[in-house]
Amino acid sequence: MLNSIGYARMDRMIGAPAALAYVREPAAIEPPAASFDAAFSSSS
């Protein structure tokens, strides 16, 4: 049925590396040095 509407599966050799890069992307983001609450504290 899916072939009749032109559905094509993704090739694993292309899709797997793309999916892995997508999953690893958030891990590359470094957290900020200061905490979120520190931005709103009054130090004066």
Buried (B, 14 or more C-beta within 10 A) or exposed (E): EEEEEEEEEEEEEEEEEEEEEEEEEEEEEEEEEEEEEEEEEEEE
